[in-house]
Amino acid sequence: MKYLSLSTKAYVTIMQLHKEVPEEKLNAVIKEFTGKIYQKPPVRSSVRRALRVKTIYKIDVLELEYPYVLLYVECEHGTYIRKLIHDIGEVLGVGAHMRELRRVKTGPFKEDETLITMHQLSEAIYLYRKLNDDSEIRKAVLPGEYMVSHLPKVVVTDSAAASITYGADLAVPGITYLHSSIRKGDEVAVFTLKGEIVATGVAMMHTEEILEKRRGIAVKTKRVIMERDIYPRREKEK
Amino acid sequence: MRGLEFLKKLDAFAMIDREWILVKEYETSENYGKNPEERTVNELLRLGVINLDKPPGPTSHEVTAWIKELLGIERAGHAGTLEPL
């Protein structure tokens, strides 16, 4: 879950301006709020109220109908949108507040065909339980691997997977496939060749380095997800 | 190579645009493990994820409790670690 809570978020939100401002000024001020911004968490918040730096990757005005501005905001985890809108209002000099908010993206999860309502979910559960039809619940409950789908990936041999579940780090000879452009220090996800998640870890080498070197620790294991003894430990490396 | 196909599906889902590089030819044993898409529903419920369109009103906590209860009855006392979004 950590990999989702620390991931990029996107929102669609309605900002209500307290007075009209020229459209050019509105656009210019909103543009100033992209990139690194300082934000003081609101009074009612779950974190310490010290000034923090947050990155706003994107803000777009989707629609403008005074006093309402429909915004799309893509930002770093932990950004307070209500506060962001309040601050935009301050800089505009007229004041503004958040009217409505909808999160449209959490890491890899977005409003696509996998998004389901409570109603659909409860129907899927009913179908499965009462009519023994698992087609809908299979669409509703995705394999846990989707939770790390946004991380760079490394695929390992069966015995390397087994060793990792017993706490080992991943050495270069255990790797069979990997993603391009992995940088040292990147958070990566380690999979079996069947596509099962084994663990998450931190890359100790770039992709190129892994391809060059034939030994050494490529990924330091951080969190093991696979249960032990699904794969045997002592199979010889071919 | 269906496992790799599944991983490419995850890439597409997350809109990741990275190439796959073969480091060493290897075949995974058919005797152990299985492709995530071949899991039974009960296996999916042990470590699955739901991309839920939460209605405004109830808190995430309330919705989570509700879903756990709905799925929990099905599992008839089996302790699971469903992690709803």
Interface residues (C-beta under 8 A of the other chain):
Chain A: M1 L4 T106 G107 P108 F109 E111 D112 T114 L115 I116 T117 M118 L121 S122 I125 Y128 R129 D134 I137 R138 A140 V141 L142 P143 G144 E145 Y146 M147 S149 H150 P152 K153 V155 T157 D158 A161 P173 I175 T176 Y177 L178 H179 S180 S181 F191 T192 L193 K194 G195 E196 T207 I210 L211 I225 I230 Y231 P232 E235 K238
Chain B: M1 R2 G3 L4 E5 F6 L7 L10 D11 F13 A14 M15 I16 R18 E19 W20 I21 L22 V23 K24 E25 Y26 E27 T28 S29 Y32 G33 K34 N35 P36 E37 R39 V41 L44 L45 L47 G48 V49 I50 N51 L52 D53 K54 P55 V63 W66 I67 L70 L71 I73 E74 E83 L85
